[in-house]
Amino acid sequence: MVREIIRSGNPVLRTVSKEVNSITPEIHILIKDMIDTLKASPIKGVGLAAPQVGVNLRVVIVLFQDTKSEKIVPLINPQIVSANGEVEDYEGCLCLPRLYGRVKRYQEVKIKALNEKGELLIMDLKGLTARVVQHEIDHLDGILFVDRMEDPTQLIYEDHPNLFHT
Ligand code: CO
């Protein structure tokens, strides 16, 4: 079921989300709904965090893509274990549609999380995927990308729905 994506200004986006203690049927429904919501979004999204659909739980989904395939991977209680390098690039957010700003992120991150079965995942990520996961973990801590812009006067509006949002 597609859920409503809430917008900046809603206090849920500014609340630190709670860890998932047990992976109940409600968590599976939440993940399925988040995937439906991301796929249905008229603005291209490559990641979504539960607070963006109004739920303060530490659940995110991330689109992993290469030239051949793409899949949406749910991550429960994701955490950065280690990080390397720094890279600045544009980011957009489904809660602030069509606004873009440059944000510094780690270039590479090692993360740990649980999958839908409660199994431990350890992943080494780089590039766009590493950026998206950092953006989504920020959502779980009540942080939006605009908070991380070194120069907020450089926030730009671009009516181009194919630029990615997270
Ligand atoms: Co976002």
Backbone and ligand atoms as CSV (ligand in chain L), in Angstrom:
chain,resi,resn,atom,element,x,y,z
A,1,MET,N,N,0.837,-1.188,0.000
A,1,MET,CA,C,0.000,0.000,0.000
A,1,MET,C,C,0.883,1.254,0.000
A,2,VAL,N,N,0.523,2.177,-0.881
A,2,VAL,CA,C,1.291,3.416,-0.943
A,2,VAL,C,C,0.916,4.302,0.245
A,3,ARG,N,N,1.921,4.786,0.943
A,3,ARG,CA,C,1.668,5.709,2.067
A,3,ARG,C,C,2.032,7.132,1.639
A,4,GLU,N,N,1.552,8.080,2.398
A,4,GLU,CA,C,1.845,9.479,2.089
A,4,GLU,C,C,3.267,9.821,2.544
A,5,ILE,N,N,4.012,10.479,1.685
A,5,ILE,CA,C,5.341,10.974,2.078
A,5,ILE,C,C,5.151,12.342,2.723
A,6,ILE,N,N,5.592,12.446,3.973
A,6,ILE,CA,C,5.395,13.702,4.683
A,6,ILE,C,C,6.478,14.704,4.274
A,7,ARG,N,N,6.202,15.966,4.501
A,7,ARG,CA,C,7.098,17.020,4.034
A,7,ARG,C,C,7.774,17.710,5.213
A,8,SER,N,N,8.888,18.366,4.910
A,8,SER,CA,C,9.616,19.123,5.918
A,8,SER,C,C,8.666,20.094,6.615
A,9,GLY,N,N,8.765,20.155,7.927
A,9,GLY,CA,C,7.831,20.939,8.725
A,9,GLY,C,C,7.051,20.024,9.657
A,10,ASN,N,N,6.906,18.756,9.265
A,10,ASN,CA,C,6.252,17.766,10.121
A,10,ASN,C,C,7.257,17.321,11.200
A,11,PRO,N,N,6.871,17.405,12.486
A,11,PRO,CA,C,7.829,17.092,13.553
A,11,PRO,C,C,8.343,15.654,13.542
A,12,VAL,N,N,7.640,14.744,12.896
A,12,VAL,CA,C,8.128,13.349,12.812
A,12,VAL,C,C,9.523,13.310,12.178
A,13,LEU,N,N,9.753,14.214,11.214
A,13,LEU,CA,C,11.052,14.238,10.522
A,13,LEU,C,C,12.174,14.745,11.422
A,14,ARG,N,N,11.803,15.357,12.537
A,14,ARG,CA,C,12.793,15.928,13.452
A,14,ARG,C,C,12.918,15.128,14.743
A,15,THR,N,N,12.326,13.934,14.754
A,15,THR,CA,C,12.332,13.076,15.931
A,15,THR,C,C,13.335,11.939,15.718
A,16,VAL,N,N,14.111,11.614,16.743
A,16,VAL,CA,C,15.038,10.479,16.651
A,16,VAL,C,C,14.215,9.192,16.701
A,17,SER,N,N,14.399,8.350,15.702
A,17,SER,CA,C,13.583,7.134,15.590
A,17,SER,C,C,14.088,6.027,16.513
A,18,LYS,N,N,13.170,5.156,16.893
A,18,LYS,CA,C,13.478,4.058,17.828
A,18,LYS,C,C,14.011,2.843,17.082
A,19,GLU,N,N,14.910,2.110,17.750
A,19,GLU,CA,C,15.401,0.850,17.191
A,19,GLU,C,C,14.265,-0.156,17.095
A,20,VAL,N,N,14.387,-1.031,16.106
A,20,VAL,CA,C,13.431,-2.138,15.974
A,20,VAL,C,C,13.939,-3.283,16.847
A,21,ASN,N,N,13.128,-3.681,17.822
A,21,ASN,CA,C,13.551,-4.751,18.740
A,21,ASN,C,C,13.177,-6.135,18.240
A,22,SER,N,N,12.031,-6.236,17.566
A,22,SER,CA,C,11.694,-7.531,16.974
A,22,SER,C,C,10.998,-7.287,15.638
A,23,ILE,N,N,11.303,-8.165,14.707
A,23,ILE,CA,C,10.804,-7.965,13.345
A,23,ILE,C,C,9.445,-8.651,13.230
A,24,THR,N,N,8.435,-7.863,13.529
A,24,THR,CA,C,7.047,-8.335,13.585
A,24,THR,C,C,6.406,-8.250,12.197
A,25,PRO,N,N,5.212,-8.814,12.025
A,25,PRO,CA,C,4.487,-8.648,10.758
A,25,PRO,C,C,4.266,-7.168,10.416
A,26,GLU,N,N,4.118,-6.323,11.421
A,26,GLU,CA,C,3.925,-4.882,11.156
A,26,GLU,C,C,5.169,-4.289,10.476
A,27,ILE,N,N,6.345,-4.773,10.865
A,27,ILE,CA,C,7.584,-4.293,10.227
A,27,ILE,C,C,7.621,-4.740,8.766
A,28,HIS,N,N,7.209,-5.984,8.517
A,28,HIS,CA,C,7.176,-6.461,7.125
A,28,HIS,C,C,6.196,-5.640,6.284
A,29,ILE,N,N,5.056,-5.300,6.863
A,29,ILE,CA,C,4.073,-4.473,6.137
A,29,ILE,C,C,4.656,-3.077,5.891
A,30,LEU,N,N,5.309,-2.522,6.913
A,30,LEU,CA,C,5.936,-1.197,6.758
A,30,LEU,C,C,6.922,-1.216,5.591
A,31,ILE,N,N,7.777,-2.243,5.549
A,31,ILE,CA,C,8.793,-2.332,4.482
A,31,ILE,C,C,8.115,-2.457,3.118
A,32,LYS,N,N,7.107,-3.312,3.035
A,32,LYS,CA,C,6.411,-3.497,1.753
A,32,LYS,C,C,5.767,-2.172,1.315
A,33,ASP,N,N,5.143,-1.486,2.265
A,33,ASP,CA,C,4.503,-0.199,1.941
A,33,ASP,C,C,5.543,0.846,1.522
A,34,MET,N,N,6.704,0.835,2.182
A,34,MET,CA,C,7.753,1.794,1.807
A,34,MET,C,C,8.226,1.528,0.378
A,35,ILE,N,N,8.367,0.249,0.021
A,35,ILE,CA,C,8.776,-0.100,-1.352
A,35,ILE,C,C,7.701,0.352,-2.342
A,36,ASP,N,N,6.434,0.079,-2.029
A,36,ASP,CA,C,5.330,0.534,-2.901
A,36,ASP,C,C,5.356,2.056,-3.058
A,37,THR,N,N,5.613,2.748,-1.951
A,37,THR,CA,C,5.598,4.213,-1.950
A,37,THR,C,C,6.743,4.765,-2.807
A,38,LEU,N,N,7.929,4.160,-2.659
A,38,LEU,CA,C,9.085,4.618,-3.444
A,38,LEU,C,C,8.825,4.393,-4.933
A,39,LYS,N,N,8.284,3.202,-5.257
A,39,LYS,CA,C,8.034,2.887,-6.678
A,39,LYS,C,C,6.958,3.796,-7.271
A,40,ALA,N,N,5.992,4.206,-6.453
A,40,ALA,CA,C,4.871,5.011,-6.959
A,40,ALA,C,C,5.196,6.498,-7.026
A,41,SER,N,N,6.317,6.893,-6.434
A,41,SER,CA,C,6.621,8.323,-6.361
A,41,SER,C,C,6.817,8.922,-7.755
A,42,PRO,N,N,6.111,10.006,-8.056
A,42,PRO,CA,C,6.298,10.643,-9.365
A,42,PRO,C,C,7.670,11.303,-9.492
A,43,ILE,N,N,8.266,11.594,-8.365
A,43,ILE,CA,C,9.631,12.121,-8.351
A,43,ILE,C,C,10.543,10.937,-8.076
A,44,LYS,N,N,11.553,10.739,-8.904
A,44,LYS,CA,C,12.391,9.553,-8.761
A,44,LYS,C,C,13.096,9.517,-7.410
A,45,GLY,N,N,12.852,8.424,-6.692
A,45,GLY,CA,C,13.481,8.245,-5.392
A,45,GLY,C,C,14.411,7.053,-5.421
A,46,VAL,N,N,15.538,7.160,-4.721
A,46,VAL,CA,C,16.487,6.040,-4.673
A,46,VAL,C,C,16.669,5.526,-3.247
A,47,GLY,N,N,15.894,6.080,-2.324
A,47,GLY,CA,C,15.951,5.604,-0.949
A,47,GLY,C,C,14.819,6.245,-0.177
A,48,LEU,N,N,14.438,5.587,0.920
A,48,LEU,CA,C,13.353,6.113,1.741
A,48,LEU,C,C,13.557,5.620,3.171
A,49,ALA,N,N,13.310,6.491,4.123
A,49,ALA,CA,C,13.417,6.123,5.536
A,49,ALA,C,C,12.006,6.158,6.142
A,50,ALA,N,N,11.763,5.283,7.138
A,50,ALA,CA,C,10.421,5.167,7.720
A,50,ALA,C,C,9.845,6.511,8.193
A,51,PRO,N,N,10.655,7.407,8.805
A,51,PRO,CA,C,10.076,8.689,9.222
A,51,PRO,C,C,9.446,9.460,8.062
A,52,GLN,N,N,9.928,9.226,6.844
A,52,GLN,CA,C,9.372,9.939,5.687
A,52,GLN,C,C,7.936,9.510,5.373
A,53,VAL,N,N,7.530,8.329,5.902
A,53,VAL,CA,C,6.115,7.956,5.795
A,53,VAL,C,C,5.450,8.044,7.169
A,54,GLY,N,N,6.069,8.823,8.068
A,54,GLY,CA,C,5.423,9.155,9.336
A,54,GLY,C,C,5.645,8.157,10.459
A,55,VAL,N,N,6.645,7.255,10.301
A,55,VAL,CA,C,6.879,6.211,11.307
A,55,VAL,C,C,8.280,6.373,11.898
A,56,ASN,N,N,8.370,6.628,13.200
A,56,ASN,CA,C,9.680,6.831,13.829
A,56,ASN,C,C,10.301,5.514,14.283
A,57,LEU,N,N,10.602,4.661,13.306
A,57,LEU,CA,C,11.327,3.409,13.544
A,57,LEU,C,C,12.547,3.372,12.632
A,58,ARG,N,N,13.626,2.671,13.109
A,58,ARG,CA,C,14.883,2.681,12.362
A,58,ARG,C,C,14.857,1.639,11.233
A,59,VAL,N,N,14.113,1.998,10.188
A,59,VAL,CA,C,13.968,1.160,8.992
A,59,VAL,C,C,14.176,2.058,7.778
A,60,VAL,N,N,15.033,1.612,6.849
A,60,VAL,CA,C,15.198,2.345,5.589
A,60,VAL,C,C,15.172,1.340,4.435
A,61,ILE,N,N,14.899,1.849,3.238
A,61,ILE,CA,C,15.094,1.043,2.037
A,61,ILE,C,C,15.996,1.831,1.097
A,62,VAL,N,N,16.838,1.092,0.364
A,62,VAL,CA,C,17.795,1.735,-0.534
A,62,VAL,C,C,17.776,1.005,-1.871
A,63,LEU,N,N,17.759,1.779,-2.947
A,63,LEU,CA,C,17.837,1.193,-4.288
A,63,LEU,C,C,19.306,0.934,-4.623
A,64,PHE,N,N,19.634,-0.330,-4.835
A,64,PHE,CA,C,20.973,-0.708,-5.288
A,64,PHE,C,C,20.872,-0.930,-6.788
A,65,GLN,N,N,21.712,-0.245,-7.542
A,65,GLN,CA,C,21.616,-0.416,-8.995
A,65,GLN,C,C,22.986,-0.470,-9.629
A,66,ASP,N,N,23.087,-1.305,-10.660
A,66,ASP,CA,C,24.250,-1.253,-11.541
A,66,ASP,C,C,23.712,-1.255,-12.970
A,67,THR,N,N,24.591,-1.440,-13.913
A,67,THR,CA,C,24.163,-1.317,-15.313
A,67,THR,C,C,23.135,-2.394,-15.688
A,68,LYS,N,N,23.209,-3.547,-15.032
A,68,LYS,CA,C,22.346,-4.666,-15.421
A,68,LYS,C,C,21.030,-4.729,-14.649
A,69,SER,N,N,21.085,-4.394,-13.386
A,69,SER,CA,C,19.883,-4.652,-12.582
A,69,SER,C,C,19.748,-3.620,-11.479
A,70,GLU,N,N,18.571,-3.620,-10.869
A,70,GLU,CA,C,18.401,-2.815,-9.676
A,70,GLU,C,C,17.485,-3.545,-8.706
A,71,LYS,N,N,17.750,-3.358,-7.432
A,71,LYS,CA,C,16.877,-3.960,-6.428
A,71,LYS,C,C,16.792,-3.039,-5.226
A,72,ILE,N,N,15.656,-3.130,-4.549
A,72,ILE,CA,C,15.442,-2.306,-3.364
A,72,ILE,C,C,15.718,-3.171,-2.138
A,73,VAL,N,N,16.649,-2.710,-1.313
A,73,VAL,CA,C,17.092,-3.504,-0.162
A,73,VAL,C,C,16.639,-2.832,1.134
A,74,PRO,N,N,15.899,-3.545,1.990
A,74,PRO,CA,C,15.537,-2.990,3.294
A,74,PRO,C,C,16.681,-3.164,4.295
A,75,LEU,N,N,16.898,-2.146,5.089
A,75,LEU,CA,C,17.927,-2.194,6.138
A,75,LEU,C,C,17.259,-1.795,7.453
A,76,ILE,N,N,17.363,-2.679,8.433
A,76,ILE,CA,C,16.753,-2.422,9.741
A,76,ILE,C,C,17.877,-2.096,10.740
A,77,ASN,N,N,17.682,-1.052,11.523
A,77,ASN,CA,C,18.690,-0.566,12.485
A,77,ASN,C,C,20.063,-0.371,11.829
A,78,PRO,N,N,20.126,0.317,10.692
A,78,PRO,CA,C,21.420,0.478,10.012
A,78,PRO,C,C,22.360,1.375,10.812
A,79,GLN,N,N,23.639,1.016,10.766
A,79,GLN,CA,C,24.659,1.785,11.495
A,79,GLN,C,C,25.922,1.836,10.664
A,80,ILE,N,N,26.600,2.978,10.706
A,80,ILE,CA,C,27.908,3.075,10.060
A,80,ILE,C,C,28.955,2.529,11.026
A,81,VAL,N,N,29.725,1.560,10.556
A,81,VAL,CA,C,30.753,0.928,11.387
A,81,VAL,C,C,32.090,1.651,11.192
A,82,SER,N,N,32.413,1.968,9.931
A,82,SER,CA,C,33.630,2.724,9.654
A,82,SER,C,C,33.430,3.489,8.355
A,83,ALA,N,N,34.263,4.506,8.154
A,83,ALA,CA,C,34.075,5.372,6.988
A,83,ALA,C,C,35.412,5.917,6.523
A,84,ASN,N,N,35.465,6.261,5.241
A,84,ASN,CA,C,36.679,6.745,4.612
A,84,ASN,C,C,36.387,7.842,3.615
A,85,GLY,N,N,37.304,8.821,3.537
A,85,GLY,CA,C,37.235,9.817,2.470
A,85,GLY,C,C,36.077,10.775,2.640
A,86,GLU,N,N,36.052,11.760,1.752
A,86,GLU,CA,C,35.000,12.761,1.818
A,86,GLU,C,C,34.712,13.212,0.397
A,87,VAL,N,N,33.445,13.382,0.079
A,87,VAL,CA,C,33.088,13.821,-1.261
A,87,VAL,C,C,31.847,14.705,-1.155
A,88,GLU,N,N,31.855,15.802,-1.945
A,88,GLU,CA,C,30.717,16.722,-1.910
A,88,GLU,C,C,29.927,16.570,-3.210
A,89,ASP,N,N,28.602,16.486,-3.078
A,89,ASP,CA,C,27.782,16.366,-4.286
A,89,ASP,C,C,26.373,16.862,-3.960
A,90,TYR,N,N,25.558,16.962,-5.023
A,90,TYR,CA,C,24.174,17.401,-4.833
A,90,TYR,C,C,23.326,16.280,-4.241
A,91,GLU,N,N,22.377,16.678,-3.412
A,91,GLU,CA,C,21.400,15.755,-2.852
A,91,GLU,C,C,20.029,16.395,-2.919
A,92,GLY,N,N,19.033,15.524,-3.022
A,92,GLY,CA,C,17.658,15.977,-2.915
A,92,GLY,C,C,16.916,15.044,-1.986
A,93,CYS,N,N,15.763,15.484,-1.514
A,93,CYS,CA,C,15.021,14.697,-0.536
A,93,CYS,C,C,13.532,14.714,-0.885
A,94,LEU,N,N,12.885,13.559,-0.771
A,94,LEU,CA,C,11.452,13.465,-1.079
A,94,LEU,C,C,10.598,14.316,-0.136
A,95,CYS,N,N,11.171,14.705,1.001
A,95,CYS,CA,C,10.431,15.560,1.943
A,95,CYS,C,C,10.626,17.049,1.647
A,96,LEU,N,N,11.545,17.347,0.714
A,96,LEU,CA,C,11.805,18.728,0.263
A,96,LEU,C,C,11.888,18.690,-1.262
A,97,PRO,N,N,10.802,18.292,-1.930
A,97,PRO,CA,C,10.904,17.996,-3.355
A,97,PRO,C,C,11.417,19.162,-4.189
A,98,ARG,N,N,12.287,18.801,-5.146
A,98,ARG,CA,C,12.841,19.722,-6.147
A,98,ARG,C,C,13.841,20.735,-5.591
A,99,LEU,N,N,14.256,20.532,-4.346
A,99,LEU,CA,C,15.314,21.381,-3.797
A,99,LEU,C,C,16.596,20.556,-3.735
A,100,TYR,N,N,17.689,21.184,-4.118
A,100,TYR,CA,C,18.973,20.479,-4.153
A,100,TYR,C,C,20.040,21.315,-3.490
A,101,GLY,N,N,20.938,20.603,-2.823
A,101,GLY,CA,C,22.059,21.300,-2.215
A,101,GLY,C,C,23.264,20.395,-2.135
A,102,ARG,N,N,24.433,21.019,-2.064
A,102,ARG,CA,C,25.667,20.239,-1.999
A,102,ARG,C,C,25.952,19.878,-0.542
A,103,VAL,N,N,26.246,18.606,-0.347
A,103,VAL,CA,C,26.474,18.070,0.992
A,103,VAL,C,C,27.727,17.207,0.964
A,104,LYS,N,N,28.564,17.375,1.978
A,104,LYS,CA,C,29.744,16.513,2.109
A,104,LYS,C,C,29.335,15.212,2.796
A,105,ARG,N,N,29.779,14.129,2.239
A,105,ARG,CA,C,29.531,12.805,2.834
A,105,ARG,C,C,30.814,11.991,2.787
A,106,TYR,N,N,30.845,10.921,3.596
A,106,TYR,CA,C,31.947,9.973,3.449
A,106,TYR,C,C,31.867,9.337,2.074
A,107,GLN,N,N,33.051,9.104,1.497
A,107,GLN,CA,C,33.110,8.487,0.174
A,107,GLN,C,C,32.769,6.997,0.242
A,108,GLU,N,N,33.275,6.343,1.286
A,108,GLU,CA,C,33.029,4.906,1.461
A,108,GLU,C,C,32.594,4.667,2.894
A,109,VAL,N,N,31.642,3.786,3.060
A,109,VAL,CA,C,31.219,3.409,4.414
A,109,VAL,C,C,31.064,1.897,4.519
A,110,LYS,N,N,31.411,1.398,5.694
A,110,LYS,CA,C,31.055,0.015,6.031
A,110,LYS,C,C,29.857,0.139,6.960
A,111,ILE,N,N,28.777,-0.574,6.615
A,111,ILE,CA,C,27.592,-0.494,7.466
A,111,ILE,C,C,27.207,-1.878,7.970
A,112,LYS,N,N,26.480,-1.867,9.089
A,112,LYS,CA,C,25.832,-3.102,9.504
A,112,LYS,C,C,24.357,-2.803,9.715
A,113,ALA,N,N,23.542,-3.821,9.473
A,113,ALA,CA,C,22.095,-3.679,9.593
A,113,ALA,C,C,21.515,-5.083,9.671
A,114,LEU,N,N,20.228,-5.160,9.952
A,114,LEU,CA,C,19.525,-6.441,9.877
A,114,LEU,C,C,18.689,-6.449,8.605
A,115,ASN,N,N,18.558,-7.654,8.025
A,115,ASN,CA,C,17.621,-7.764,6.897
A,115,ASN,C,C,16.236,-8.124,7.430
A,116,GLU,N,N,15.294,-8.357,6.526
A,116,GLU,CA,C,13.907,-8.620,6.940
A,116,GLU,C,C,13.764,-9.878,7.791
A,117,LYS,N,N,14.727,-10.802,7.661
A,117,LYS,CA,C,14.674,-12.038,8.451
A,117,LYS,C,C,15.382,-11.881,9.795
A,118,GLY,N,N,15.960,-10.713,10.018
A,118,GLY,CA,C,16.687,-10.494,11.267
A,118,GLY,C,C,18.129,-10.946,11.210
A,119,GLU,N,N,18.606,-11.241,9.992
A,119,GLU,CA,C,20.010,-11.659,9.830
A,119,GLU,C,C,20.904,-10.432,9.718
A,120,LEU,N,N,22.120,-10.567,10.267
A,120,LEU,CA,C,23.066,-9.451,10.236
A,120,LEU,C,C,23.663,-9.292,8.839
A,121,LEU,N,N,23.612,-8.077,8.323
A,121,LEU,CA,C,24.244,-7.751,7.041
A,121,LEU,C,C,25.414,-6.823,7.317
A,122,ILE,N,N,26.534,-7.084,6.674
A,122,ILE,CA,C,27.663,-6.148,6.698
A,122,ILE,C,C,27.944,-5.801,5.247
A,123,MET,N,N,27.999,-4.507,4.935
A,123,MET,CA,C,28.187,-4.111,3.535
A,123,MET,C,C,29.224,-3.007,3.432
A,124,ASP,N,N,30.049,-3.105,2.393
A,124,ASP,CA,C,30.965,-2.023,2.042
A,124,ASP,C,C,30.348,-1.268,0.876
A,125,LEU,N,N,30.092,0.020,1.087
A,125,LEU,CA,C,29.403,0.812,0.069
A,125,LEU,C,C,30.255,1.992,-0.350
A,126,LYS,N,N,30.102,2.388,-1.603
A,126,LYS,CA,C,30.770,3.598,-2.082
A,126,LYS,C,C,29.868,4.301,-3.081
A,127,GLY,N,N,30.282,5.494,-3.481
A,127,GLY,CA,C,29.537,6.219,-4.506
A,127,GLY,C,C,28.138,6.611,-4.046
A,128,LEU,N,N,27.210,6.558,-5.002
A,128,LEU,CA,C,25.845,7.012,-4.731
A,128,LEU,C,C,25.195,6.202,-3.601
A,129,THR,N,N,25.406,4.894,-3.595
A,129,THR,CA,C,24.772,4.064,-2.562
A,129,THR,C,C,25.247,4.467,-1.171
A,130,ALA,N,N,26.547,4.740,-1.043
A,130,ALA,CA,C,27.083,5.172,0.256
A,130,ALA,C,C,26.428,6.493,0.669
A,131,ARG,N,N,26.265,7.392,-0.289
A,131,ARG,CA,C,25.631,8.689,-0.011
A,131,ARG,C,C,24.176,8.498,0.428
A,132,VAL,N,N,23.455,7.659,-0.291
A,132,VAL,CA,C,22.037,7.459,0.014
A,132,VAL,C,C,21.879,6.869,1.427
A,133,VAL,N,N,22.698,5.885,1.763
A,133,VAL,CA,C,22.577,5.271,3.096
A,133,VAL,C,C,22.870,6.307,4.194
A,134,GLN,N,N,23.858,7.171,3.975
A,134,GLN,CA,C,24.148,8.207,4.980
A,134,GLN,C,C,22.978,9.182,5.114
A,135,HIS,N,N,22.367,9.532,3.976
A,135,HIS,CA,C,21.198,10.423,3.979
A,135,HIS,C,C,20.046,9.759,4.749
A,136,GLU,N,N,19.829,8.457,4.512
A,136,GLU,CA,C,18.714,7.764,5.174
A,136,GLU,C,C,18.959,7.613,6.679
A,137,ILE,N,N,20.188,7.306,7.065
A,137,ILE,CA,C,20.497,7.193,8.501
A,137,ILE,C,C,20.285,8.548,9.175
A,138,ASP,N,N,20.630,9.637,8.481
A,138,ASP,CA,C,20.336,10.974,9.019
A,138,ASP,C,C,18.847,11.137,9.301
A,139,HIS,N,N,17.998,10.647,8.385
A,139,HIS,CA,C,16.545,10.742,8.617
A,139,HIS,C,C,16.168,10.071,9.940
A,140,LEU,N,N,16.836,8.964,10.260
A,140,LEU,CA,C,16.509,8.238,11.503
A,140,LEU,C,C,16.908,9.040,12.738
A,141,ASP,N,N,17.833,9.987,12.529
A,141,ASP,CA,C,18.289,10.830,13.641
A,141,ASP,C,C,17.660,12.227,13.585
A,142,GLY,N,N,16.655,12.408,12.747
A,142,GLY,CA,C,15.953,13.691,12.687
A,142,GLY,C,C,16.704,14.782,11.942
A,143,ILE,N,N,17.639,14.362,11.073
A,143,ILE,CA,C,18.480,15.331,10.348
A,143,ILE,C,C,18.078,15.339,8.871
A,144,LEU,N,N,17.964,16.540,8.290
A,144,LEU,CA,C,17.694,16.684,6.854
A,144,LEU,C,C,18.959,17.205,6.157
A,145,PHE,N,N,19.069,16.936,4.855
A,145,PHE,CA,C,20.324,17.274,4.156
A,145,PHE,C,C,20.642,18.758,4.229
A,146,VAL,N,N,19.600,19.598,4.287
A,146,VAL,CA,C,19.850,21.042,4.335
A,146,VAL,C,C,20.619,21.427,5.609
A,147,ASP,N,N,20.458,20.640,6.687
A,147,ASP,CA,C,21.187,20.911,7.933
A,147,ASP,C,C,22.693,20.751,7.724
A,148,ARG,N,N,23.067,19.926,6.754
A,148,ARG,CA,C,24.484,19.601,6.544
A,148,ARG,C,C,25.130,20.456,5.459
A,149,MET,N,N,24.351,21.333,4.814
A,149,MET,CA,C,24.940,22.191,3.787
A,149,MET,C,C,25.846,23.223,4.449
A,150,GLU,N,N,27.062,23.337,3.926
A,150,GLU,CA,C,27.978,24.332,4.497
A,150,GLU,C,C,27.516,25.738,4.156
A,151,ASP,N,N,26.871,25.885,2.984
A,151,ASP,CA,C,26.403,27.198,2.554
A,151,ASP,C,C,24.932,27.099,2.133
A,152,PRO,N,N,24.010,27.293,3.088
A,152,PRO,CA,C,22.579,27.125,2.769
A,152,PRO,C,C,22.069,28.109,1.725
A,153,THR,N,N,22.836,29.194,1.447
A,153,THR,CA,C,22.375,30.126,0.400
A,153,THR,C,C,22.460,29.467,-0.975
A,154,GLN,N,N,23.158,28.324,-1.049
A,154,GLN,CA,C,23.315,27.644,-2.339
A,154,GLN,C,C,22.222,26.606,-2.602
A,155,LEU,N,N,21.201,26.579,-1.759
A,155,LEU,CA,C,20.064,25.688,-2.002
A,155,LEU,C,C,19.395,26.115,-3.302
A,156,ILE,N,N,19.181,25.152,-4.205
A,156,ILE,CA,C,18.599,25.520,-5.497
A,156,ILE,C,C,17.296,24.771,-5.752
A,157,TYR,N,N,16.426,25.410,-6.499
A,157,TYR,CA,C,15.176,24.798,-6.939
A,157,TYR,C,C,15.350,24.402,-8.393
A,158,GLU,N,N,15.008,23.179,-8.689
A,158,GLU,CA,C,15.174,22.674,-10.049
A,158,GLU,C,C,13.952,21.828,-10.370
A,159,ASP,N,N,13.162,22.258,-11.351
A,159,ASP,CA,C,11.934,21.520,-11.654
A,159,ASP,C,C,12.255,20.379,-12.608
A,160,HIS,N,N,12.941,19.401,-12.081
A,160,HIS,CA,C,13.463,18.314,-12.919
A,160,HIS,C,C,13.273,17.019,-12.140
A,161,PRO,N,N,12.119,16.356,-12.333
A,161,PRO,CA,C,11.792,15.215,-11.494
A,161,PRO,C,C,12.717,14.016,-11.635
A,162,ASN,N,N,13.600,14.019,-12.635
A,162,ASN,CA,C,14.487,12.873,-12.779
A,162,ASN,C,C,15.762,12.967,-11.949
A,163,LEU,N,N,16.024,14.130,-11.386
A,163,LEU,CA,C,17.144,14.204,-10.456
A,163,LEU,C,C,16.740,13.406,-9.218
A,164,PHE,N,N,17.681,12.670,-8.661
A,164,PHE,CA,C,17.263,11.731,-7.630
A,164,PHE,C,C,16.949,12.405,-6.303
A,165,HIS,N,N,16.005,11.832,-5.626
A,165,HIS,CA,C,15.615,12.250,-4.282
A,165,HIS,C,C,15.747,11.048,-3.364
A,166,THR,N,N,15.971,11.325,-2.069
A,166,THR,CA,C,16.150,10.216,-1.128
A,166,THR,C,C,15.375,10.473,0.163
L,1,CO,CO,CO,15.470,12.370,2.332
